Amino acid sequence: MSVLQNVFLALHFLGLAAVIGVFLAQVRRKEHIETQWLVIGLVTQLVAGLALMGIIDATTHGGANHVKLGVKLVIALIALTTAFVARSRQRRADAGTAGPKAALPFFHTTGALAIVNVLIAVFWH
């Protein structure tokens, strides 16, 4: 089971790298934001995180910290929602039906929520 757990942990980290990497690479842009990798990274993190939670619950006697994981899940779902909104607004901006900065607030919110989730994972024991 530890091999499977390590595979999902690696996928979880790769999803994190996609989200934080895309965010940090584009944080200073004012328009033409690429959002596809944000969504892919967040979906990867969400699926891998849920799998990890199931594996931890099944293999440990004390189980996982469900309050912490619940908070992280809610934040991840909000981040995924803001990423979808950012992608939608960026597509409208590219089509000329929205302002060039329409996606910025949602893009920045997505990146900030991803960083908050990392901080929760590290500091909440």
ZATIMI-542794 format. One line per field, with one value per atom (N, C-alpha, C, CB): residue in one letter; atom name; x, y, z. Coordinates in steps of 0.2 Angstrom, whole numbers. Glycine has a CB too. Layout:
residu: c(A;...)
atome: c(CA;...)
X: c(X;...)
Y: c(Y;...)
Z: c(Z;...)
END
This chain:
residu: c(M;M;M;M;S;S;S;S;V;V;V;V;L;L;L;L;Q;Q;Q;Q;N;N;N;N;V;V;V;V;F;F;F;F;L;L;L;L;A;A;A;A;L;L;L;L;H;H;H;H;F;F;F;F;L;L;L;L;G;G;G;G;L;L;L;L;A;A;A;A;A;A;A;A;V;V;V;V;I;I;I;I;G;G;G;G;V;V;V;V;F;F;F;F;L;L;L;L;A;A;A;A;Q;Q;Q;Q;V;V;V;V;R;R;R;R;R;R;R;R;K;K;K;K;E;E;E;E;H;H;H;H;I;I;I;I;E;E;E;E;T;T;T;T;Q;Q;Q;Q;W;W;W;W;L;L;L;L;V;V;V;V;I;I;I;I;G;G;G;G;L;L;L;L;V;V;V;V;T;T;T;T;Q;Q;Q;Q;L;L;L;L;V;V;V;V;A;A;A;A;G;G;G;G;L;L;L;L;A;A;A;A;L;L;L;L;M;M;M;M;G;G;G;G;I;I;I;I;I;I;I;I;D;D;D;D;A;A;A;A;T;T;T;T;T;T;T;T;H;H;H;H;G;G;G;G;G;G;G;G;A;A;A;A;N;N;N;N;H;H;H;H;V;V;V;V;K;K;K;K;L;L;L;L;G;G;G;G;V;V;V;V;K;K;K;K;L;L;L;L;V;V;V;V;I;I;I;I;A;A;A;A;L;L;L;L;I;I;I;I;A;A;A;A;L;L;L;L;T;T;T;T;T;T;T;T;A;A;A;A;F;F;F;F;V;V;V;V;A;A;A;A;R;R;R;R;S;S;S;S;R;R;R;R;Q;Q;Q;Q;R;R;R;R;R;R;R;R;A;A;A;A;D;D;D;D;A;A;A;A;G;G;G;G;T;T;T;T;A;A;A;A;G;G;G;G;P;P;P;P;K;K;K;K;A;A;A;A;A;A;A;A;L;L;L;L;P;P;P;P;F;F;F;F;F;F;F;F;H;H;H;H;T;T;T;T;T;T;T;T;G;G;G;G;A;A;A;A;L;L;L;L;A;A;A;A;I;I;I;I;V;V;V;V;N;N;N;N;V;V;V;V;L;L;L;L;I;I;I;I;A;A;A;A;V;V;V;V;F;F;F;F;W;W;W;W;H;H;H;H)
atome: c(N;CA;C;CB;N;CA;C;CB;N;CA;C;CB;N;CA;C;CB;N;CA;C;CB;N;CA;C;CB;N;CA;C;CB;N;CA;C;CB;N;CA;C;CB;N;CA;C;CB;N;CA;C;CB;N;CA;C;CB;N;CA;C;CB;N;CA;C;CB;N;CA;C;CB;N;CA;C;CB;N;CA;C;CB;N;CA;C;CB;N;CA;C;CB;N;CA;C;CB;N;CA;C;CB;N;CA;C;CB;N;CA;C;CB;N;CA;C;CB;N;CA;C;CB;N;CA;C;CB;N;CA;C;CB;N;CA;C;CB;N;CA;C;CB;N;CA;C;CB;N;CA;C;CB;N;CA;C;CB;N;CA;C;CB;N;CA;C;CB;N;CA;C;CB;N;CA;C;CB;N;CA;C;CB;N;CA;C;CB;N;CA;C;CB;N;CA;C;CB;N;CA;C;CB;N;CA;C;CB;N;CA;C;CB;N;CA;C;CB;N;CA;C;CB;N;CA;C;CB;N;CA;C;CB;N;CA;C;CB;N;CA;C;CB;N;CA;C;CB;N;CA;C;CB;N;CA;C;CB;N;CA;C;CB;N;CA;C;CB;N;CA;C;CB;N;CA;C;CB;N;CA;C;CB;N;CA;C;CB;N;CA;C;CB;N;CA;C;CB;N;CA;C;CB;N;CA;C;CB;N;CA;C;CB;N;CA;C;CB;N;CA;C;CB;N;CA;C;CB;N;CA;C;CB;N;CA;C;CB;N;CA;C;CB;N;CA;C;CB;N;CA;C;CB;N;CA;C;CB;N;CA;C;CB;N;CA;C;CB;N;CA;C;CB;N;CA;C;CB;N;CA;C;CB;N;CA;C;CB;N;CA;C;CB;N;CA;C;CB;N;CA;C;CB;N;CA;C;CB;N;CA;C;CB;N;CA;C;CB;N;CA;C;CB;N;CA;C;CB;N;CA;C;CB;N;CA;C;CB;N;CA;C;CB;N;CA;C;CB;N;CA;C;CB;N;CA;C;CB;N;CA;C;CB;N;CA;C;CB;N;CA;C;CB;N;CA;C;CB;N;CA;C;CB;N;CA;C;CB;N;CA;C;CB;N;CA;C;CB;N;CA;C;CB;N;CA;C;CB;N;CA;C;CB;N;CA;C;CB;N;CA;C;CB;N;CA;C;CB;N;CA;C;CB;N;CA;C;CB;N;CA;C;CB;N;CA;C;CB;N;CA;C;CB;N;CA;C;CB;N;CA;C;CB;N;CA;C;CB;N;CA;C;CB;N;CA;C;CB;N;CA;C;CB;N;CA;C;CB;N;CA;C;CB;N;CA;C;CB;N;CA;C;CB;N;CA;C;CB;N;CA;C;CB;N;CA;C;CB;N;CA;C;CB)
X: c(4;0;4;-5;10;15;17;21;17;19;13;20;7;1;1;-5;2;2;7;3;13;19;17;25;14;11;7;8;2;-3;0;-9;5;8;12;13;16;19;14;23;9;4;1;-2;0;-2;3;-3;9;15;15;21;15;15;9;15;3;-2;-1;-9;2;4;9;7;14;19;16;24;11;8;4;3;0;-3;1;-8;6;10;15;14;17;22;19;25;13;9;7;3;5;3;10;1;15;21;24;26;24;26;22;26;16;12;9;6;11;8;8;11;13;14;11;22;8;4;-2;3;-4;-10;-15;-8;-13;-18;-15;-20;-19;-18;-15;-12;-18;-16;-18;-20;-13;-15;-17;-8;-23;-26;-27;-33;-26;-27;-23;-25;-17;-13;-15;-6;-18;-21;-27;-24;-31;-37;-34;-42;-30;-27;-23;-22;-19;-16;-20;-11;-26;-30;-34;-35;-37;-40;-36;-43;-29;-25;-24;-18;-23;-22;-28;-20;-34;-40;-41;-46;-40;-41;-36;-41;-29;-24;-25;-17;-27;-28;-33;-30;-39;-44;-42;-51;-38;-35;-31;-32;-27;-22;-26;-17;-31;-35;-38;-41;-41;-43;-38;-47;-32;-27;-25;-21;-24;-22;-27;-21;-34;-39;-39;-46;-38;-38;-32;-38;-26;-20;-17;-15;-20;-18;-23;-15;-21;-26;-29;-23;-26;-29;-32;-23;-31;-34;-31;-42;-34;-32;-35;-33;-32;-35;-41;-30;-47;-53;-54;-59;-53;-55;-50;-54;-44;-38;-40;-31;-41;-42;-49;-42;-54;-60;-59;-65;-55;-53;-49;-49;-45;-41;-45;-35;-50;-54;-59;-59;-61;-66;-62;-69;-55;-51;-50;-45;-48;-47;-53;-44;-58;-64;-66;-71;-65;-65;-60;-65;-54;-49;-50;-42;-53;-55;-60;-57;-65;-71;-68;-76;-63;-60;-56;-56;-53;-49;-54;-45;-59;-64;-67;-70;-68;-71;-65;-73;-59;-54;-53;-47;-53;-53;-58;-53;-64;-70;-69;-76;-67;-67;-61;-65;-55;-50;-52;-44;-56;-58;-63;-62;-67;-71;-67;-76;-61;-57;-53;-52;-51;-48;-53;-45;-59;-64;-66;-70;-64;-66;-73;-66;-76;-82;-81;-87;-75;-74;-67;-73;-66;-60;-54;-61;-48;-42;-40;-37;-43;-41;-46;-39;-51;-57;-55;-62;-50;-48;-44;-45;-41;-35;-38;-33;-43;-45;-46;-51;-49;-50;-43;-55;-39;-32;-28;-29;-28;-24;-28;-24;-34;-37;-36;-45;-35;-34;-27;-34;-22;-15;-14;-10;-18;-17;-20;-21;-26;-29;-24;-36;-21;-16;-11;-14;-8;-3;-5;0;-11;-14;-15;-21;-17;-18;-11;-21;-5;1;3;6;2;3;-1;2;-7;-11;-8;-18;-6;-3;4;-1;7;14;13;19;9;9;4;9;-1;-7;-5;-14;-4;-2;-7;4)
Y: c(-6;0;6;0;6;12;14;10;9;11;16;5;13;17;24;13;24;30;35;29;32;37;39;33;35;37;43;31;42;48;54;45;53;59;62;57;59;62;66;57;63;66;72;61;72;78;83;76;82;87;90;84;85;88;93;82;91;96;102;93;102;108;112;106;109;112;116;107;112;115;122;110;121;127;133;125;131;137;139;134;135;137;141;131;140;144;151;140;150;157;161;155;159;163;165;159;161;163;169;157;169;174;180;171;180;184;192;183;193;200;202;202;197;199;203;193;207;211;209;218;205;202;196;207;192;186;180;187;179;174;167;175;162;155;152;152;149;146;138;149;136;128;124;126;126;122;123;123;129;129;124;137;124;119;112;120;110;103;102;102;106;105;104;111;109;108;102;114;100;93;87;92;88;82;82;84;88;89;86;96;88;86;78;89;75;68;64;66;67;63;64;66;70;71;67;79;66;62;55;63;53;46;45;44;50;49;49;55;53;53;46;58;43;36;31;34;32;27;28;28;34;35;33;43;34;31;24;34;20;13;10;11;13;10;12;11;17;19;18;27;17;16;23;13;28;34;38;39;36;39;46;40;49;56;61;57;67;73;76;78;74;75;83;71;86;93;97;96;95;98;97;96;91;89;91;81;92;96;103;95;106;113;114;116;109;109;108;104;103;101;107;95;111;117;122;120;123;128;126;129;120;117;118;110;116;117;124;114;129;136;138;140;136;137;135;134;129;126;130;118;132;136;143;138;146;152;151;156;146;144;143;138;140;139;146;135;150;157;161;161;161;164;162;163;155;153;155;145;155;158;165;157;169;176;178;180;174;175;173;170;168;166;172;160;175;180;186;182;187;193;192;194;186;184;185;177;184;185;192;180;196;203;205;205;200;202;204;196;204;206;210;200;214;218;213;222;216;212;210;216;213;211;208;218;205;202;196;200;192;186;187;181;193;194;193;201;195;194;187;198;183;176;172;173;174;171;172;174;178;179;176;187;175;172;164;173;161;154;153;152;157;156;157;161;162;164;158;170;155;149;143;148;142;137;137;136;143;145;144;152;146;145;137;148;133;126;123;123;125;123;125;126;131;133;129;140;127;123;116;123;114;107;107;105;112;112;113;117;118;121;118;128;115;112;105;113;104;97;94;97)
Z: c(0;0;0;6;3;3;-4;7;-9;-16;-19;-20;-18;-20;-17;-19;-10;-7;-9;1;-11;-14;-21;-14;-25;-31;-31;-35;-26;-26;-22;-21;-18;-15;-21;-9;-25;-30;-35;-34;-37;-41;-37;-42;-31;-27;-27;-20;-27;-27;-34;-25;-39;-46;-48;-51;-45;-46;-42;-43;-37;-33;-37;-26;-40;-44;-50;-46;-53;-59;-57;-62;-51;-49;-47;-43;-42;-39;-45;-33;-49;-54;-59;-58;-61;-66;-63;-69;-57;-53;-53;-46;-50;-49;-56;-45;-61;-68;-71;-72;-69;-72;-68;-75;-61;-56;-58;-50;-62;-64;-70;-64;-74;-80;-79;-84;-83;-83;-87;-84;-92;-97;-100;-102;-104;-107;-102;-113;-97;-92;-95;-86;-94;-96;-90;-99;-90;-84;-85;-83;-91;-92;-86;-99;-85;-80;-73;-81;-72;-65;-64;-64;-69;-68;-68;-74;-72;-72;-66;-78;-63;-57;-51;-56;-51;-45;-45;-46;-51;-52;-50;-59;-52;-50;-42;-54;-40;-32;-29;-30;-31;-28;-28;-31;-34;-34;-30;-42;-31;-27;-20;-29;-18;-10;-7;-9;-11;-9;-8;-13;-13;-13;-7;-20;-6;0;6;0;7;13;14;13;9;9;11;3;8;10;17;5;20;26;31;28;30;34;34;32;29;29;32;21;32;34;41;29;44;51;56;50;62;67;69;73;70;72;66;74;60;55;53;56;49;47;51;39;51;54;50;56;51;46;46;48;52;52;47;59;48;44;36;46;35;28;25;27;30;28;26;33;30;28;22;34;21;15;9;15;9;4;2;6;7;5;2;12;4;1;-6;5;-7;-14;-19;-13;-16;-20;-22;-17;-17;-19;-24;-13;-23;-28;-35;-26;-35;-42;-45;-41;-41;-44;-46;-38;-42;-45;-51;-39;-52;-58;-64;-57;-63;-68;-70;-66;-65;-67;-71;-61;-68;-71;-79;-68;-80;-87;-91;-86;-88;-92;-94;-88;-89;-90;-95;-84;-95;-99;-106;-97;-107;-114;-117;-114;-112;-115;-116;-109;-112;-114;-120;-108;-122;-128;-134;-128;-133;-138;-139;-137;-134;-135;-131;-142;-128;-125;-117;-125;-115;-108;-108;-103;-103;-102;-102;-96;-103;-103;-96;-106;-91;-84;-81;-80;-84;-81;-77;-86;-79;-75;-69;-80;-69;-64;-57;-64;-54;-47;-46;-46;-50;-49;-50;-54;-54;-55;-49;-61;-46;-40;-34;-39;-34;-28;-28;-28;-34;-35;-32;-42;-34;-32;-25;-36;-22;-15;-11;-13;-13;-10;-10;-13;-16;-16;-11;-23;-10;-6;2;-6;3;10;11;10;6;7;9;1;6;7;14;2;16;23;28;24;27;31;32;29;26;26;30;19;30;33;41;30;43;49;54;49;51;55;57;52;63;65;69;69)
END
